[in-house]
Amino acid sequence: MKLYVVYRWDREDGQSEQIRAATRPLHRTYMDQFSAKVRLGGPVLNEQGQPCGGLMVIEAESLQSVKDMVSNDPFELAGLSKQIEIQEFRWQTRRPDDLPPL
């Protein structure tokens, strides 16, 4: 298993808050099936404390499996993000005990 960081930025046309509110219940239900794979996750906040994107660290077999998971998220199916980046990640500082040694 590898770790991947997913960072997404919300669209900037003023529709993100409405899209997020309308699809949040579907997003949470969808993400429940990945609870064992998502090591951490949550919204990224702007200076006013409002969501403007999201960050997750996901444990997965491959980059493609993470891309599939993210692209089928109701948030993304509704067009919430303007940009998504997914990169392999090596957890070093405060590494959880259940991860294999470096």
Short mmCIF file of the C-alpha atoms (twelve columns), coordinates in Angstrom:
data_MODEL
# 
_entry.id   MODEL 
# 
loop_
_atom_site.group_PDB 
_atom_site.id 
_atom_site.type_symbol 
_atom_site.label_atom_id 
_atom_site.label_alt_id 
_atom_site.label_comp_id 
_atom_site.label_asym_id 
_atom_site.label_seq_id 
_atom_site.Cartn_x 
_atom_site.Cartn_y 
_atom_site.Cartn_z 
_atom_site.pdbx_PDB_model_num 
ATOM 1   C CA . MET A 1   0.000   0.000  0.000   1 
ATOM 2   C CA . LYS A 2   1.073   3.547  -0.706  1 
ATOM 3   C CA . LEU A 3   -0.094  6.871  0.661   1 
ATOM 4   C CA . TYR A 4   -1.405  9.650  -1.561  1 
ATOM 5   C CA . VAL A 5   -2.188  13.254 -0.779  1 
ATOM 6   C CA . VAL A 6   -5.268  14.687 -2.495  1 
ATOM 7   C CA . TYR A 7   -5.544  18.461 -2.548  1 
ATOM 8   C CA . ARG A 8   -8.479  20.132 -4.238  1 
ATOM 9   C CA . TRP A 9   -9.425  23.741 -4.790  1 
ATOM 10  C CA . ASP A 10  -13.037 24.855 -5.061  1 
ATOM 11  C CA . ARG A 11  -14.343 26.560 -8.145  1 
ATOM 12  C CA . GLU A 12  -14.325 30.356 -7.852  1 
ATOM 13  C CA . ASP A 13  -17.558 31.379 -9.547  1 
ATOM 14  C CA . GLY A 14  -19.564 31.744 -6.335  1 
ATOM 15  C CA . GLN A 15  -21.284 28.351 -6.716  1 
ATOM 16  C CA . SER A 16  -19.083 26.235 -4.425  1 
ATOM 17  C CA . GLU A 17  -20.988 26.917 -1.194  1 
ATOM 18  C CA . GLN A 18  -24.296 25.942 -2.806  1 
ATOM 19  C CA . ILE A 19  -22.822 22.815 -4.435  1 
ATOM 20  C CA . ARG A 20  -21.172 21.757 -1.169  1 
ATOM 21  C CA . ALA A 21  -24.363 22.211 0.853   1 
ATOM 22  C CA . ALA A 22  -26.471 20.305 -1.677  1 
ATOM 23  C CA . THR A 23  -24.076 17.366 -2.035  1 
ATOM 24  C CA . ARG A 24  -22.528 17.105 1.460   1 
ATOM 25  C CA . PRO A 25  -24.848 14.261 2.620   1 
ATOM 26  C CA . LEU A 26  -24.096 12.260 -0.552  1 
ATOM 27  C CA . HIS A 27  -20.372 13.013 -0.196  1 
ATOM 28  C CA . ARG A 28  -20.314 11.746 3.407   1 
ATOM 29  C CA . THR A 29  -22.238 8.581  2.533   1 
ATOM 30  C CA . TYR A 30  -19.903 7.943  -0.410  1 
ATOM 31  C CA . MET A 31  -16.762 8.526  1.650   1 
ATOM 32  C CA . ASP A 32  -17.962 6.168  4.425   1 
ATOM 33  C CA . GLN A 33  -17.042 3.217  2.224   1 
ATOM 34  C CA . PHE A 34  -13.421 4.424  2.213   1 
ATOM 35  C CA . SER A 35  -13.122 5.125  5.946   1 
ATOM 36  C CA . ALA A 36  -10.368 2.512  6.389   1 
ATOM 37  C CA . LYS A 37  -8.344  4.045  3.540   1 
ATOM 38  C CA . VAL A 38  -8.656  7.757  4.331   1 
ATOM 39  C CA . ARG A 39  -5.991  8.389  6.961   1 
ATOM 40  C CA . LEU A 40  -7.022  12.025 7.386   1 
ATOM 41  C CA . GLY A 41  -9.240  14.424 5.571   1 
ATOM 42  C CA . GLY A 42  -11.207 17.606 5.804   1 
ATOM 43  C CA . PRO A 43  -11.869 21.014 4.332   1 
ATOM 44  C CA . VAL A 44  -9.201  23.605 3.690   1 
ATOM 45  C CA . LEU A 45  -10.372 26.971 5.031   1 
ATOM 46  C CA . ASN A 46  -9.884  30.476 3.681   1 
ATOM 47  C CA . GLU A 47  -9.001  33.525 5.792   1 
ATOM 48  C CA . GLN A 48  -12.650 33.916 6.795   1 
ATOM 49  C CA . GLY A 49  -12.782 30.309 8.049   1 
ATOM 50  C CA . GLN A 50  -14.956 29.123 5.155   1 
ATOM 51  C CA . PRO A 51  -14.215 25.979 3.106   1 
ATOM 52  C CA . CYS A 52  -12.301 26.683 -0.097  1 
ATOM 53  C CA . GLY A 53  -11.057 23.188 -0.902  1 
ATOM 54  C CA . GLY A 54  -10.133 19.904 0.700   1 
ATOM 55  C CA . LEU A 55  -7.196  17.748 1.764   1 
ATOM 56  C CA . MET A 56  -7.017  13.989 2.233   1 
ATOM 57  C CA . VAL A 57  -4.285  11.432 2.833   1 
ATOM 58  C CA . ILE A 58  -5.406  8.142  1.324   1 
ATOM 59  C CA . GLU A 59  -3.892  4.679  1.611   1 
ATOM 60  C CA . ALA A 60  -4.321  2.836  -1.680  1 
ATOM 61  C CA . GLU A 61  -2.853  0.236  -4.017  1 
ATOM 62  C CA . SER A 62  -2.356  2.686  -6.863  1 
ATOM 63  C CA . LEU A 63  -2.638  6.251  -8.050  1 
ATOM 64  C CA . GLN A 64  -5.406  5.154  -10.426 1 
ATOM 65  C CA . SER A 65  -7.532  3.796  -7.575  1 
ATOM 66  C CA . VAL A 66  -7.286  7.179  -5.821  1 
ATOM 67  C CA . LYS A 67  -8.181  8.996  -9.044  1 
ATOM 68  C CA . ASP A 68  -11.206 6.730  -9.453  1 
ATOM 69  C CA . MET A 69  -12.311 7.307  -5.869  1 
ATOM 70  C CA . VAL A 70  -12.002 11.085 -6.163  1 
ATOM 71  C CA . SER A 71  -13.613 11.364 -9.597  1 
ATOM 72  C CA . ASN A 72  -16.687 9.422  -8.411  1 
ATOM 73  C CA . ASP A 73  -17.160 11.532 -5.281  1 
ATOM 74  C CA . PRO A 74  -20.520 13.364 -5.400  1 
ATOM 75  C CA . PHE A 75  -18.663 16.635 -4.784  1 
ATOM 76  C CA . GLU A 76  -16.745 16.115 -8.019  1 
ATOM 77  C CA . LEU A 77  -19.722 14.768 -9.972  1 
ATOM 78  C CA . ALA A 78  -21.478 18.032 -9.065  1 
ATOM 79  C CA . GLY A 79  -18.480 20.081 -10.261 1 
ATOM 80  C CA . LEU A 80  -17.250 21.453 -6.929  1 
ATOM 81  C CA . SER A 81  -13.539 21.573 -7.732  1 
ATOM 82  C CA . LYS A 82  -11.672 23.770 -10.156 1 
ATOM 83  C CA . GLN A 83  -8.451  21.781 -9.656  1 
ATOM 84  C CA . ILE A 84  -7.387  18.518 -8.031  1 
ATOM 85  C CA . GLU A 85  -3.829  17.365 -7.403  1 
ATOM 86  C CA . ILE A 86  -2.920  13.848 -6.295  1 
ATOM 87  C CA . GLN A 87  0.643   12.978 -5.318  1 
ATOM 88  C CA . GLU A 88  2.319   10.052 -3.611  1 
ATOM 89  C CA . PHE A 89  3.164   10.895 0.001   1 
ATOM 90  C CA . ARG A 90  5.673   9.538  2.512   1 
ATOM 91  C CA . TRP A 91  4.513   10.093 6.084   1 
ATOM 92  C CA . GLN A 92  7.651   10.808 8.058   1 
ATOM 93  C CA . THR A 93  6.989   13.150 10.992  1 
ATOM 94  C CA . ARG A 94  4.753   11.602 13.675  1 
ATOM 95  C CA . ARG A 95  4.359   8.551  11.491  1 
ATOM 96  C CA . PRO A 96  1.541   6.294  12.750  1 
ATOM 97  C CA . ASP A 97  2.696   3.000  14.268  1 
ATOM 98  C CA . ASP A 98  0.562   0.934  11.901  1 
ATOM 99  C CA . LEU A 99  2.507   2.092  8.831   1 
ATOM 100 C CA . PRO A 100 5.517   0.016  7.775   1 
ATOM 101 C CA . PRO A 101 8.934   1.395  8.731   1 
ATOM 102 C CA . LEU A 102 10.642  3.785  6.334   1 
# 
